[in-house]
């Protein structure tokens, strides 16, 4: 079996380009690599694709400055446990690479790429495998996972020329558009194609403009809570389709309104609803931005504070309305305006 490893890892950002990449390598059988409870697990169940799990390993930059002894001890314990899980992921990666012998490993930013790419490099060096490593940088600012794996890439791509100009590790990258499966959007009558019967009935009844709200595949509790708190104002003008995300842990107040539809996540119906939506509110992840640009949607981006999403938003500020965290009190006014 000729295979390609597609590296996911809990959240939607690194995952969203993967199904499109899988289709572009139609002669290779896709094997998704993810973590238990991640966004990719629900996708795999829904679409009957092969999914292998790795321990949810990640490294965080730890600072013990001005911390109490107890906090330092806890921090050291967490760091040690992360390193142990990273080691377990490395050895599990070796097992999976020898089991499937993929022709290609493809990562768009998942931290699972770190143990998998390092394992592949070792096995390639020992001539046990001949796996090509492909790294794609979606955001203008590279994340830690890609910084740690980029030097091992056989093929390197990025979305922004900004990345090439500002990060020497990416100076040889080829600038490409973010992978989007355009066929998912290019349907003449999207409402007729929606599979979720309840959602379909909801949309058929609507006479108001549709506002779609989501915080990425894993969700954003702050956006979810804001929507609940301001639902009465928003629902006077819009019919709201609210995707809470698969990792939403805070119990949200129920909204009993015929113009409100809530669900964790949409798969096949996601591009159809996005195409039907009159306005969209979401995070500033590159996957979402790419799809909104393609659809030329009026959208409001809420970048995650102190993250790469703030730079994402800056680079597309001429295309969308940016809702800053510090101006949260004005969000409703801006969206309704």
LINTA-V801585 format. One record per run of one state. SS is the DSSP state (hx for helix, st for strand, lp for the rest). FROM is the first residue (numbers start at 0). LEN is the number of residues. If there is no record, write none. Layout:
((SS & FROM & LEN) (SS & FROM & LEN))
//
This chain:
((lp & 0 & 2) (st & 2 & 5) (lp & 7 & 4) (hx & 11 & 4) (lp & 15 & 2) (hx & 17 & 7) (lp & 24 & 4) (st & 28 & 6) (lp & 34 & 4) (hx & 38 & 9) (lp & 47 & 2) (st & 49 & 4) (lp & 53 & 15) (hx & 68 & 32) (lp & 100 & 3) (st & 103 & 4) (lp & 107 & 4) (hx & 111 & 14) (lp & 125 & 6) (st & 131 & 6) (lp & 137 & 6) (hx & 143 & 9) (lp & 152 & 2) (st & 154 & 4) (lp & 158 & 2) (hx & 160 & 6) (lp & 166 & 1) (hx & 167 & 3) (lp & 170 & 3) (st & 173 & 2) (lp & 175 & 6) (hx & 181 & 3) (lp & 184 & 5) (hx & 189 & 4) (lp & 193 & 3) (hx & 196 & 9) (lp & 205 & 3) (st & 208 & 6) (lp & 214 & 6) (hx & 220 & 9) (lp & 229 & 1) (hx & 230 & 4) (lp & 234 & 3) (st & 237 & 6) (lp & 243 & 16) (st & 259 & 4) (lp & 263 & 6) (hx & 269 & 7) (lp & 276 & 2) (st & 278 & 4) (lp & 282 & 3) (hx & 285 & 10) (lp & 295 & 2) (st & 297 & 4) (lp & 301 & 6) (hx & 307 & 8) (lp & 315 & 5) (st & 320 & 2) (lp & 322 & 2) (hx & 324 & 12) (lp & 336 & 1))
//
